[in-house]
Amino acid sequence: MENYLSSIADILEVETVELSAELNSFEAWDSLAVLSIIAFCDSEYSVALSADEINNSATVLGLKELIENKM
């Protein structure tokens, strides 16, 4: 999970993200970002996530914990 924050920042088209940041507060948070996160989790961590699971993760930390719980 070393590159997690920088990868999420890239997907959300920002310089940096904080774990406490709300996902829906980012301008780039849309269905394409969700698909990008699905692809990222699959390629980086071999974790399959659904769009609903991602959308239910309110924060960057919540998403990280979801991924970790599935690893």
Chimera marker file (.cmm) of the C-alpha trace (Angstrom):
<marker_set name="trace">
<marker id="1" x="0.000" y="0.000" z="0.000" r="1" g="1" b="0" radius="0.5"/>
<marker id="2" x="3.047" y="2.229" z="-0.379" r="1" g="1" b="0" radius="0.5"/>
<marker id="3" x="1.822" y="4.067" z="-3.454" r="1" g="1" b="0" radius="0.5"/>
<marker id="4" x="-1.842" y="4.113" z="-2.478" r="1" g="1" b="0" radius="0.5"/>
<marker id="5" x="-2.179" y="7.838" z="-1.744" r="1" g="1" b="0" radius="0.5"/>
<marker id="6" x="-0.223" y="8.959" z="-4.796" r="1" g="1" b="0" radius="0.5"/>
<marker id="7" x="-2.210" y="6.610" z="-7.053" r="1" g="1" b="0" radius="0.5"/>
<marker id="8" x="-5.528" y="7.831" z="-5.664" r="1" g="1" b="0" radius="0.5"/>
<marker id="9" x="-4.330" y="11.420" z="-6.117" r="1" g="1" b="0" radius="0.5"/>
<marker id="10" x="-3.527" y="10.642" z="-9.764" r="1" g="1" b="0" radius="0.5"/>
<marker id="11" x="-6.958" y="9.106" z="-10.319" r="1" g="1" b="0" radius="0.5"/>
<marker id="12" x="-8.636" y="12.119" z="-8.688" r="1" g="1" b="0" radius="0.5"/>
<marker id="13" x="-6.428" y="14.529" z="-10.671" r="1" g="1" b="0" radius="0.5"/>
<marker id="14" x="-4.974" y="16.325" z="-7.642" r="1" g="1" b="0" radius="0.5"/>
<marker id="15" x="-1.455" y="16.760" z="-6.261" r="1" g="1" b="0" radius="0.5"/>
<marker id="16" x="-2.060" y="15.012" z="-2.931" r="1" g="1" b="0" radius="0.5"/>
<marker id="17" x="-4.870" y="13.476" z="-0.923" r="1" g="1" b="0" radius="0.5"/>
<marker id="18" x="-5.378" y="13.059" z="2.804" r="1" g="1" b="0" radius="0.5"/>
<marker id="19" x="-6.829" y="9.895" z="4.305" r="1" g="1" b="0" radius="0.5"/>
<marker id="20" x="-9.641" y="11.932" z="5.840" r="1" g="1" b="0" radius="0.5"/>
<marker id="21" x="-10.714" y="13.464" z="2.505" r="1" g="1" b="0" radius="0.5"/>
<marker id="22" x="-14.263" y="12.772" z="1.358" r="1" g="1" b="0" radius="0.5"/>
<marker id="23" x="-14.215" y="11.065" z="-2.034" r="1" g="1" b="0" radius="0.5"/>
<marker id="24" x="-17.211" y="12.984" z="-3.372" r="1" g="1" b="0" radius="0.5"/>
<marker id="25" x="-15.534" y="16.301" z="-2.533" r="1" g="1" b="0" radius="0.5"/>
<marker id="26" x="-13.147" y="15.946" z="-5.486" r="1" g="1" b="0" radius="0.5"/>
<marker id="27" x="-14.060" y="17.588" z="-8.764" r="1" g="1" b="0" radius="0.5"/>
<marker id="28" x="-12.896" y="14.494" z="-10.686" r="1" g="1" b="0" radius="0.5"/>
<marker id="29" x="-15.058" y="12.117" z="-8.581" r="1" g="1" b="0" radius="0.5"/>
<marker id="30" x="-17.337" y="10.522" z="-11.158" r="1" g="1" b="0" radius="0.5"/>
<marker id="31" x="-18.061" y="7.150" z="-12.737" r="1" g="1" b="0" radius="0.5"/>
<marker id="32" x="-14.743" y="7.231" z="-14.605" r="1" g="1" b="0" radius="0.5"/>
<marker id="33" x="-12.872" y="7.697" z="-11.317" r="1" g="1" b="0" radius="0.5"/>
<marker id="34" x="-14.754" y="4.727" z="-9.859" r="1" g="1" b="0" radius="0.5"/>
<marker id="35" x="-13.816" y="2.580" z="-12.870" r="1" g="1" b="0" radius="0.5"/>
<marker id="36" x="-10.207" y="3.737" z="-12.558" r="1" g="1" b="0" radius="0.5"/>
<marker id="37" x="-10.170" y="2.719" z="-8.887" r="1" g="1" b="0" radius="0.5"/>
<marker id="38" x="-11.615" y="-0.690" z="-9.798" r="1" g="1" b="0" radius="0.5"/>
<marker id="39" x="-8.852" y="-1.191" z="-12.380" r="1" g="1" b="0" radius="0.5"/>
<marker id="40" x="-6.163" y="0.113" z="-10.009" r="1" g="1" b="0" radius="0.5"/>
<marker id="41" x="-7.215" y="-2.239" z="-7.197" r="1" g="1" b="0" radius="0.5"/>
<marker id="42" x="-7.320" y="-5.182" z="-9.556" r="1" g="1" b="0" radius="0.5"/>
<marker id="43" x="-3.886" y="-4.536" z="-11.075" r="1" g="1" b="0" radius="0.5"/>
<marker id="44" x="-2.042" y="-3.363" z="-7.946" r="1" g="1" b="0" radius="0.5"/>
<marker id="45" x="-3.584" y="-5.518" z="-5.231" r="1" g="1" b="0" radius="0.5"/>
<marker id="46" x="-5.489" y="-8.282" z="-7.085" r="1" g="1" b="0" radius="0.5"/>
<marker id="47" x="-8.619" y="-7.096" z="-5.304" r="1" g="1" b="0" radius="0.5"/>
<marker id="48" x="-11.995" y="-6.993" z="-7.031" r="1" g="1" b="0" radius="0.5"/>
<marker id="49" x="-14.246" y="-4.138" z="-5.926" r="1" g="1" b="0" radius="0.5"/>
<marker id="50" x="-17.709" y="-3.197" z="-7.097" r="1" g="1" b="0" radius="0.5"/>
<marker id="51" x="-18.821" y="0.317" z="-7.854" r="1" g="1" b="0" radius="0.5"/>
<marker id="52" x="-21.265" y="0.082" z="-4.941" r="1" g="1" b="0" radius="0.5"/>
<marker id="53" x="-18.491" y="-0.854" z="-2.509" r="1" g="1" b="0" radius="0.5"/>
<marker id="54" x="-16.412" y="2.099" z="-3.662" r="1" g="1" b="0" radius="0.5"/>
<marker id="55" x="-19.350" y="4.498" z="-3.488" r="1" g="1" b="0" radius="0.5"/>
<marker id="56" x="-20.119" y="3.293" z="0.045" r="1" g="1" b="0" radius="0.5"/>
<marker id="57" x="-16.589" y="4.212" z="1.120" r="1" g="1" b="0" radius="0.5"/>
<marker id="58" x="-17.051" y="7.842" z="2.070" r="1" g="1" b="0" radius="0.5"/>
<marker id="59" x="-13.380" y="8.731" z="2.529" r="1" g="1" b="0" radius="0.5"/>
<marker id="60" x="-9.960" y="7.896" z="1.128" r="1" g="1" b="0" radius="0.5"/>
<marker id="61" x="-9.297" y="6.002" z="4.378" r="1" g="1" b="0" radius="0.5"/>
<marker id="62" x="-12.550" y="4.063" z="4.043" r="1" g="1" b="0" radius="0.5"/>
<marker id="63" x="-11.532" y="2.986" z="0.560" r="1" g="1" b="0" radius="0.5"/>
<marker id="64" x="-8.078" y="1.964" z="1.822" r="1" g="1" b="0" radius="0.5"/>
<marker id="65" x="-9.618" y="-0.128" z="4.592" r="1" g="1" b="0" radius="0.5"/>
<marker id="66" x="-11.985" y="-1.769" z="2.122" r="1" g="1" b="0" radius="0.5"/>
<marker id="67" x="-9.040" y="-2.786" z="-0.054" r="1" g="1" b="0" radius="0.5"/>
<marker id="68" x="-7.023" y="-4.025" z="2.930" r="1" g="1" b="0" radius="0.5"/>
<marker id="69" x="-9.958" y="-6.118" z="4.175" r="1" g="1" b="0" radius="0.5"/>
<marker id="70" x="-10.154" y="-7.865" z="0.798" r="1" g="1" b="0" radius="0.5"/>
<marker id="71" x="-6.425" y="-8.576" z="0.513" r="1" g="1" b="0" radius="0.5"/>
<link id1="1" id2="2" r="1" g="1" b="0" radius="0.2"/>
<link id1="2" id2="3" r="1" g="1" b="0" radius="0.2"/>
<link id1="3" id2="4" r="1" g="1" b="0" radius="0.2"/>
<link id1="4" id2="5" r="1" g="1" b="0" radius="0.2"/>
<link id1="5" id2="6" r="1" g="1" b="0" radius="0.2"/>
<link id1="6" id2="7" r="1" g="1" b="0" radius="0.2"/>
<link id1="7" id2="8" r="1" g="1" b="0" radius="0.2"/>
<link id1="8" id2="9" r="1" g="1" b="0" radius="0.2"/>
<link id1="9" id2="10" r="1" g="1" b="0" radius="0.2"/>
<link id1="10" id2="11" r="1" g="1" b="0" radius="0.2"/>
<link id1="11" id2="12" r="1" g="1" b="0" radius="0.2"/>
<link id1="12" id2="13" r="1" g="1" b="0" radius="0.2"/>
<link id1="13" id2="14" r="1" g="1" b="0" radius="0.2"/>
<link id1="14" id2="15" r="1" g="1" b="0" radius="0.2"/>
<link id1="15" id2="16" r="1" g="1" b="0" radius="0.2"/>
<link id1="16" id2="17" r="1" g="1" b="0" radius="0.2"/>
<link id1="17" id2="18" r="1" g="1" b="0" radius="0.2"/>
<link id1="18" id2="19" r="1" g="1" b="0" radius="0.2"/>
<link id1="19" id2="20" r="1" g="1" b="0" radius="0.2"/>
<link id1="20" id2="21" r="1" g="1" b="0" radius="0.2"/>
<link id1="21" id2="22" r="1" g="1" b="0" radius="0.2"/>
<link id1="22" id2="23" r="1" g="1" b="0" radius="0.2"/>
<link id1="23" id2="24" r="1" g="1" b="0" radius="0.2"/>
<link id1="24" id2="25" r="1" g="1" b="0" radius="0.2"/>
<link id1="25" id2="26" r="1" g="1" b="0" radius="0.2"/>
<link id1="26" id2="27" r="1" g="1" b="0" radius="0.2"/>
<link id1="27" id2="28" r="1" g="1" b="0" radius="0.2"/>
<link id1="28" id2="29" r="1" g="1" b="0" radius="0.2"/>
<link id1="29" id2="30" r="1" g="1" b="0" radius="0.2"/>
<link id1="30" id2="31" r="1" g="1" b="0" radius="0.2"/>
<link id1="31" id2="32" r="1" g="1" b="0" radius="0.2"/>
<link id1="32" id2="33" r="1" g="1" b="0" radius="0.2"/>
<link id1="33" id2="34" r="1" g="1" b="0" radius="0.2"/>
<link id1="34" id2="35" r="1" g="1" b="0" radius="0.2"/>
<link id1="35" id2="36" r="1" g="1" b="0" radius="0.2"/>
<link id1="36" id2="37" r="1" g="1" b="0" radius="0.2"/>
<link id1="37" id2="38" r="1" g="1" b="0" radius="0.2"/>
<link id1="38" id2="39" r="1" g="1" b="0" radius="0.2"/>
<link id1="39" id2="40" r="1" g="1" b="0" radius="0.2"/>
<link id1="40" id2="41" r="1" g="1" b="0" radius="0.2"/>
<link id1="41" id2="42" r="1" g="1" b="0" radius="0.2"/>
<link id1="42" id2="43" r="1" g="1" b="0" radius="0.2"/>
<link id1="43" id2="44" r="1" g="1" b="0" radius="0.2"/>
<link id1="44" id2="45" r="1" g="1" b="0" radius="0.2"/>
<link id1="45" id2="46" r="1" g="1" b="0" radius="0.2"/>
<link id1="46" id2="47" r="1" g="1" b="0" radius="0.2"/>
<link id1="47" id2="48" r="1" g="1" b="0" radius="0.2"/>
<link id1="48" id2="49" r="1" g="1" b="0" radius="0.2"/>
<link id1="49" id2="50" r="1" g="1" b="0" radius="0.2"/>
<link id1="50" id2="51" r="1" g="1" b="0" radius="0.2"/>
<link id1="51" id2="52" r="1" g="1" b="0" radius="0.2"/>
<link id1="52" id2="53" r="1" g="1" b="0" radius="0.2"/>
<link id1="53" id2="54" r="1" g="1" b="0" radius="0.2"/>
<link id1="54" id2="55" r="1" g="1" b="0" radius="0.2"/>
<link id1="55" id2="56" r="1" g="1" b="0" radius="0.2"/>
<link id1="56" id2="57" r="1" g="1" b="0" radius="0.2"/>
<link id1="57" id2="58" r="1" g="1" b="0" radius="0.2"/>
<link id1="58" id2="59" r="1" g="1" b="0" radius="0.2"/>
<link id1="59" id2="60" r="1" g="1" b="0" radius="0.2"/>
<link id1="60" id2="61" r="1" g="1" b="0" radius="0.2"/>
<link id1="61" id2="62" r="1" g="1" b="0" radius="0.2"/>
<link id1="62" id2="63" r="1" g="1" b="0" radius="0.2"/>
<link id1="63" id2="64" r="1" g="1" b="0" radius="0.2"/>
<link id1="64" id2="65" r="1" g="1" b="0" radius="0.2"/>
<link id1="65" id2="66" r="1" g="1" b="0" radius="0.2"/>
<link id1="66" id2="67" r="1" g="1" b="0" radius="0.2"/>
<link id1="67" id2="68" r="1" g="1" b="0" radius="0.2"/>
<link id1="68" id2="69" r="1" g="1" b="0" radius="0.2"/>
<link id1="69" id2="70" r="1" g="1" b="0" radius="0.2"/>
<link id1="70" id2="71" r="1" g="1" b="0" radius="0.2"/>
</marker_set>
